[in-house]
Amino acid sequence: MDFFSSNFTLGILGGGQLGKMLLYETRKWDLQTRVLDPSAEAPARIASNVFVQGDLMDYQTVVDFGKGLDLLTIEIENVNVSALEALEKDGVTVYPSSKTLKIIQNKARQKLFYRDAGIPTAPFSRFAYTNEILDSIENGGISFPFVWKSARFGYDGQGVKIVRTKEDLATLDNVECIAEELIPFKNELAVIVARNTEGQTITYPVVEMEFHPEANQVEYVLCPARIPEEVQLRAREVALKVSEQLGHVGLLAVELFQTKEDAILVNEVAPRPHNSGHYSIEGSYTNQFEQHLRAILGLPLGKTDSKVSAVMVNLVGSEGYEGQVHYQGLEKILELPGVTPHIYGKRLTRPFRKMGHVTIVDPRIDKARERAREVKENIQVVSKQKAL
């Protein structure tokens, strides 16, 4: 099929920052695109050929959007899977498939998949409702502390909480969930796997993730991870096994724990471009967004090696500020060598909302990490008025 400078049309469910950055690559290749997002102010609205405002979870909206497309992909998992199944039956190609998304959308189903496929993951218990957990504790089924995860709609640190007491338990939503053993780990890692329609598979280098202690969001992503080579190899092997068992097409970001004994456990996955791969825009031979397009279009996969060490710093809304965004200190960080800011195009900030990221490249990862700290200290995402 002729994809470039043709009538071939790619649909994207979701128009956030991932959609916006994916559209950098569709523009580069002159691919026709249609984007669906619930917000009239979605970051991807400008770069798409056609922008449609609508609910990603509404069955008829997604079906109507998908009709006539040559290929449909996602930039967020929270979409109506039944609509994708209907579109697939009508001959629309969907990557990742509805079958893959059905597993990944629900964290309880995802964990059961790992267990059944022999993929290492933290021990867990599944509950139809959070209020069932107390009975399990009182009857010796599970014990404090543990990690509570909502089965659906968790995002950017939401829907995850470490539970240490009954009082902590009382603050949680009464929804389908899992209680996962609290694993003492050295590092949180991630591996992005790309798999195309021909079954060609390749991985990016292992990255190391540092999280904000309060928001439970990634603050820094470091590539390469500062871990022994044998641990890197094991992490890539586990990520490839997840990819093989899912049989996905596109990108698969596999988040991992490195335990104190250097075992590798799968935390969760995302079947799309991912925050842990943003460094690749400046740092890799083939960035993750171009790679996703190569994979879903059935093109040869690109080289995943890094050109240079890179650290990504997430820019999130500062605590205490809500309203029209202002990037305080942006000019100061632009004075630093190897620094590239990416502004997502969200006009309104609020505490911990993802508003952009900054990539820092340097031949030495320790130097890049040091400069990343300097970036973090010199830029703030604020607003003209204080938050509530």
N, C-alpha and C positions, 0 to 999 in steps of 0.2 A: 504493500500500500504506500502511496505517496503522501507523507505527512506534512512536508514542508512547502510553504507558499501554495497551499491547496485549500480545498473546502473541508478537509478533515477537521473535526471539531472535538476537542477535549473538554469534558465537563469536570469541574472541581466542586465538591461539596465542602463548603467552608471558605470564608474569605478573610481569615485573620492574617497574622504576620507570616505564617507558614505558606499560605496561599499567595501572599504578596511576593515572597522570595521565590516561590516556584514560578511565578509569572515573569520574573527576571529572565528565566531560562526559556520560557515559551516565546518571549519576545525576541530573544537572541536567535531562535530557530524559526521564527515566523510561523508558529503554530496558532491556529484559531482556538480561542477559549471561551467558555461560558462558566460563570461562577454563581453559586447560590449561597447566600448568607442572610441571617435574620436581621442584621444591622444595615441601615442605609449608609452608615459611616464606616463600613468595613474597610480595612486597609487595602484589600485587593480590588476594590471597586474601580479604581482608576486604570489599572493595567490590563484588565480583562477586555476582550472584544465585546462581550455581552455580560452585564451584571443583572442578576435577578434577586430581589429581596424576598425571602421566604423562610419558613420554619424547617430546619433540617430534620426534625423529628416527626413532621407531618407526612403521612403516607402519600396522600394525593399530590402534595407539593413536590415531593421528591420524584414521584413517578412522572408527573408532567414535565419537570425539569429535565429528566433523563431521556425523554422521547426524542428520537432523531439524532442523539449523540453517537459518535463513533466509539468513544471510550470515556469511561467515567472513573474518577479517582477521588480520594478524600484528603483533607488536611486536618481532620478531627474525627475521632471515632464515634462521637455521639450523633449518629445519623439513623434514620429509619431503615433497619435491615430488611424488614418485610418488603419495603418498596424496592430495595436493591434486588431481592429475589425475584420480584415480578419483572423488573427490567431485564434481568439475565434471561428469564424465560422468553421474553420478547426479542431476544437477540442482541441486547446491548452488552458490550464487554465491560466488566466492572473489576478493577484492581485497586486494593485487595478485594477478593471475592466476598460475597455475603457470608459464605461458610467460615472464612477466616475471621471476619469481623464479629460474627456471632460468638465465637470463642473468646475473643479478646475484649469485647465490650463489657463483659461481666467478669469481675475479678475472681469470683468464686468458681465460675466455669473455667477460667484461665488456670487457676491453681489445680483443679481436677485434671485438666489436660496435661499439665506438667507431671503430675503423679502417675497418670496412666501411661505416659510416654517414657517414663524412666528418666525424666529431666530433674536434676537436683534443685530443690527449692526448700524453703523453710517449712517445717511442720505447721499444720493449720487445722482449724475446725470451721465448718460452714454452718451458718445460722440463717433461718428464714427471716428472723427479726432480732434486733439487738437485745430486746428484753429477755430472750431465751438464754443469753450468756450467763446471767446471774445464777440460774438453775444449774448450769454446767459447772460453774465455780463451786457452788455449794455441795455438789455431788461428786467433786473430785475430777471432773472432766478436763478442765483447764485451770491454770492458776495465774495470779499476777506475778510479774508484769507481762503484758502481751501487746501486740500491735493490732488495733482495730482498723479495718478497712471496709468502707462502704462498697458493696458489690457493683454499684452503678454510679456513674456521673462524678466520680472523683477526678479532680483536675487541679494542677498547680498547687499541690499540698493540701487541697481540700479533700475531705472524706478519708483522712488518715490521722490517727491519733494513738500515741502511746498511752495505754491504760494501766495505771499503777494501783488504783484504789476503786472502791465502789462509788465514791463521789465522782471520779472521772467517768465512770460508766454511765452515770445518771445524766451527763451532759450531752450524750451522743444521740443522733437521730435514730429512731426505731425503724430500721430498714434492713433489707437483706444484706448480710455482711459476712466477713471472715474474721476470726481471731487467730493471729499468726504469732508463732513463738518469736520472742524478741532475741534476735541473733546478735551476739557480740562480734562486730566486724572491724577489720582494719581500714577497709576502703570501700567506697561505692564506685563501681566501674560501669562502663557501658561499651557495647560493641554494636556498630551498625552493620547489618548484613544486607547486601543487594542481591536480588534474584530476578532474572528476566524470564520472559515467557518461554524461552528455550531451555530453561533449567540451569543456565550458567549462574554460578554463585561466587560472590567475592565478599570479603570483609574489609572494613576500615580498621585502622589501628585502635587498640584499646585506649579509652580515655578514662581519666580520673575525675570524679565529680565531688565538689565540696558544697555542702548545703548550708543554708541559713538556719540557725538553730530554732528560731521562732516560727518562721513562715513555712518551714519544710520545703523550700524551693531551692533549686540549684543556684548557687552564687557564682561559682567558678567551674569551668570545664578545662582540663589540661590534657593536651596531646603532644607527646606521648605520656601515658600514665607512668608514674614513677614507681614501678613495681618490677620484680624480677622477670626475666624473659620466659621462664617456665610457667609463671602465673599468667602472663599475657597469652601464651600458647593455649593454656587450659581454658581461659576465658573465651578465646576465639572458637575453640572446639565446642564448648557448650552452646555458644550463640549459633553456630552452624547446625547443631543438632536441633535446636528450637526451630530454625528456618526449615530444615528438612522435614520435620514432623508436621509443621503447619502447611508446607507446600505453598507458601504465599508468593505473590508476584509484586515486586516493588521494593521499597525499603522496609526493613524491620529493625527497630532500635531495641536492643536487649539490655535491660538494666540488671546489674549483677551486684552481689555482695562478695567481697573477699574476706573470708573469716580469719580469725586469729591463727588458725591452723593452715591457712592458705587454700582451703577448699573454695570452690566457686559455686554460688547458689543463684538461681534466677529469681529476681524480685518481680518484675513485670515487663511487658513489652508494649511497643507502639508500632503499628503497621504503616508508617508514613515518615516523612522527614521529621526530625526531632531536635529538641534543644541541645542535646549532646553532640549534634553534628554541625552546629552553626560555625564552629571554628574552621570547617572545611572550605568555606567561601574564600578565605584568604590563605588557608594553610595547606590545602590539598591540590593534587593535580586535577581531580574531578570533584567538584563540590557535590554535596548530598542531593541538592535539588535537581541538578542535571542528571545525576545518577538515577534518581527516581524516574525521570522521564525516559532515560535509556531503557530501564528495566521494563516499564509498563508498555513501551512501544515495541519491545522485542529487539532492541538494538544491542550491539556489543557493549558490554559494561566497560566503564572507564577505569583508569588507573587510580587506586585508592591511597597510594603512598602519600605521605606528607612531603611538601616542598621545604617546610621549615617548622620548627616547634611553634605551637600556638596555645594561647590561653583565651578563653571567652569569659567575659564578665556580663552577667545579666543586669540590665537596667530595669528596676522595678520602682513603682511609686513609693515615695518616702512616707514613713508613718507620720500622721498628723496633717497630711495634705490631701485635699480632694478638690477637683475642679479643672479648669483650663490648664493644660500642662506647660511647664517651663523647665528646660534642661539647663540647670544652673551649673556652670563650670565646664560646659562643652568646649568652649574656646581653649580653656586651659589644657584639657587632655589632648586636643589636636596639636599642641606643641610637642607632644611626646613622640619619639620615633617608633614606628611600627604599629601605630594605633589607628584602628578604623572603626568608627561608630556606625551603627545601623539603627535608624529611627523608624519605628513600625507604622507611624501614621495615626496613632490613637490620640485624639484631641483632648480627652478627659483622663486625668490620672486619679487614682485612689490608692490607698496603702497596699503594697505588694502586687499591684497589677503589673504584668509584663509590658513594658513600654518600648524596649529596645535592647540591644546588646552591643558590646564593644569587643573587638578581636585585637589581641596584641600578639605580634609575631616577632620572633628573635631566634637566631641559631641555637641559643641555649634556653632550655625550658625553665631553669631556675631564674634566669634574667627576665624571661617573659612573665613568670609568676610574680616576681618582685614589682615589675611595672604594672601588672594588673592590680596589685594592692594600691599603687599610686593612683591609678585611674579611679578605683572605688572610693578613695579618700577625697578626690577632687571633683566628682560629679554627683549631683543630686537631682532626682526627678521630683519637682515640687509643683505647686500651683500658686495662683495669686491670692487665694484665700485658704485658711486652715480648714482641716477636716473637722467633723463633729467631735 
